[in-house]
Amino acid sequence: MVPGTIGYYTEIDVNNPVEVKVYSLGDQIMVDVMQADSAGETRAFRQIKEALQSELESQFGPRLVITPYKTLEPARHKIDSPRSGR
């Protein structure tokens, strides 16, 4: 088990599985919704993303922050890069 992991789900037996990872990062709870297909969001991905967003908004109101993937992508490459020193 990875430290800080609260929950993990992945679809099985589908071409483009959706993954949901929930983990703690400091005093925050992070929820990642991802899909392997880079060609666009599938209907299943949109449904889970919209359901999670709706439920989290109802529970946490203005404390909920949604960061678009395009905002996260440059930072992820910097961290994952072997030249970044990590």
The 8 nearest C-alpha neighbors of each residue, nearest first, counted from 0:
[[1, 2, 4, 3, 5, 6, 7, 22],
 [0, 2, 4, 3, 22, 5, 6, 7],
 [3, 1, 4, 0, 22, 23, 5, 24],
 [2, 4, 23, 22, 5, 1, 24, 21],
 [5, 3, 22, 2, 1, 6, 21, 23],
 [4, 6, 22, 21, 3, 23, 7, 20],
 [7, 5, 21, 4, 20, 22, 8, 19],
 [6, 8, 20, 19, 21, 9, 5, 18],
 [9, 7, 19, 18, 20, 10, 6, 17],
 [10, 8, 18, 17, 11, 19, 16, 7],
 [11, 9, 16, 17, 18, 13, 8, 12],
 [10, 12, 13, 9, 16, 14, 17, 15],
 [11, 13, 10, 14, 16, 15, 9, 17],
 [14, 12, 11, 15, 16, 10, 17, 9],
 [13, 15, 16, 12, 36, 11, 35, 10],
 [16, 14, 36, 35, 13, 34, 17, 41],
 [17, 15, 10, 13, 34, 14, 35, 18],
 [16, 18, 34, 10, 33, 9, 44, 15],
 [19, 17, 9, 33, 8, 32, 34, 16],
 [18, 20, 32, 8, 31, 7, 9, 33],
 [19, 21, 7, 31, 30, 6, 18, 22],
 [22, 20, 30, 6, 5, 29, 4, 7],
 [23, 21, 4, 5, 3, 29, 28, 20],
 [24, 22, 28, 3, 27, 29, 25, 4],
 [23, 25, 27, 26, 28, 22, 29, 3],
 [24, 26, 27, 23, 28, 3, 22, 29],
 [25, 27, 24, 28, 23, 29, 22, 3],
 [28, 26, 24, 25, 23, 29, 22, 30],
 [27, 29, 23, 22, 24, 30, 26, 21],
 [30, 28, 22, 21, 23, 27, 31, 24],
 [31, 29, 21, 20, 32, 22, 28, 19],
 [32, 30, 20, 19, 33, 21, 29, 18],
 [33, 31, 19, 18, 30, 20, 48, 34],
 [34, 32, 18, 17, 31, 19, 35, 44],
 [33, 35, 17, 36, 16, 18, 15, 44],
 [34, 36, 15, 16, 37, 33, 17, 18],
 [37, 35, 15, 38, 34, 39, 40, 16],
 [36, 38, 39, 35, 34, 40, 15, 41],
 [39, 37, 36, 40, 41, 35, 34, 15],
 [40, 38, 37, 41, 36, 34, 44, 35],
 [39, 41, 44, 45, 42, 38, 34, 36],
 [42, 40, 44, 43, 45, 39, 15, 36],
 [41, 43, 45, 44, 46, 40, 47, 39],
 [42, 44, 46, 41, 45, 47, 17, 40],
 [45, 43, 41, 47, 42, 46, 40, 48],
 [46, 44, 48, 42, 43, 47, 49, 41],
 [47, 45, 43, 49, 44, 48, 50, 42],
 [46, 48, 50, 44, 49, 45, 51, 43],
 [49, 47, 45, 51, 46, 50, 44, 52],
 [48, 50, 52, 46, 47, 51, 45, 53],
 [51, 49, 47, 53, 52, 48, 46, 54],
 [52, 50, 54, 48, 53, 49, 55, 47],
 [53, 51, 49, 55, 50, 54, 56, 48],
 [52, 54, 50, 56, 51, 55, 49, 57],
 [53, 55, 57, 51, 56, 52, 50, 58],
 [54, 56, 58, 52, 57, 53, 59, 51],
 [57, 55, 60, 53, 59, 54, 58, 52],
 [56, 58, 54, 55, 60, 59, 53, 52],
 [59, 57, 55, 56, 60, 54, 53, 63],
 [58, 60, 56, 62, 55, 63, 57, 61],
 [61, 59, 56, 62, 57, 63, 58, 55],
 [60, 62, 63, 59, 56, 64, 57, 58],
 [63, 61, 59, 60, 64, 56, 58, 55],
 [64, 62, 61, 59, 60, 56, 65, 55],
 [65, 63, 62, 66, 61, 56, 60, 59],
 [66, 64, 67, 63, 52, 68, 30, 62],
 [65, 67, 64, 68, 70, 71, 69, 63],
 [68, 66, 70, 69, 65, 71, 72, 64],
 [67, 69, 71, 70, 72, 66, 65, 73],
 [68, 70, 72, 67, 71, 73, 66, 74],
 [71, 69, 68, 67, 72, 66, 73, 74],
 [72, 70, 68, 69, 74, 73, 75, 67],
 [71, 73, 75, 69, 74, 70, 68, 76],
 [74, 72, 76, 75, 71, 77, 70, 69],
 [75, 73, 77, 76, 72, 71, 78, 70],
 [74, 76, 72, 78, 77, 73, 79, 71],
 [77, 75, 79, 73, 78, 74, 80, 72],
 [76, 78, 74, 80, 75, 79, 83, 73],
 [77, 79, 75, 76, 80, 83, 74, 85],
 [80, 78, 76, 77, 75, 81, 83, 85],
 [79, 81, 82, 83, 77, 78, 76, 85],
 [82, 80, 83, 79, 84, 85, 78, 77],
 [83, 81, 80, 84, 85, 77, 79, 78],
 [84, 82, 80, 81, 85, 77, 78, 79],
 [83, 85, 82, 81, 80, 78, 79, 77],
 [84, 83, 81, 78, 79, 82, 80, 77]]
